[in-house]
């Protein structure tokens, strides 16, 4: 095995995580957090969230470290539909 192959294998194993071959959670970016906050604002304006729920979710979005945390904040919202043309 070439040294580069060994390094690639080590990185892949690290990425998959040591426990149960589960992939490591992906870190959320500032842009992803901002996108979720914008989506929450729109859903609040539509009347789909109470003010209390909106405030709690925005706080959670701004504190989120992983993408799955962000996804959970919108999981109970209906899918967006495109505008009919």
Secondary structure, DSSP 8 states (H G I E B T S, - for coil): --HHHHHHHHHHHHHH-SSTT-----B--HHHHHHHHHHHHHHHHTTSS-HHHHHHHHHHHHH--BHHHHHHHHTTS--------
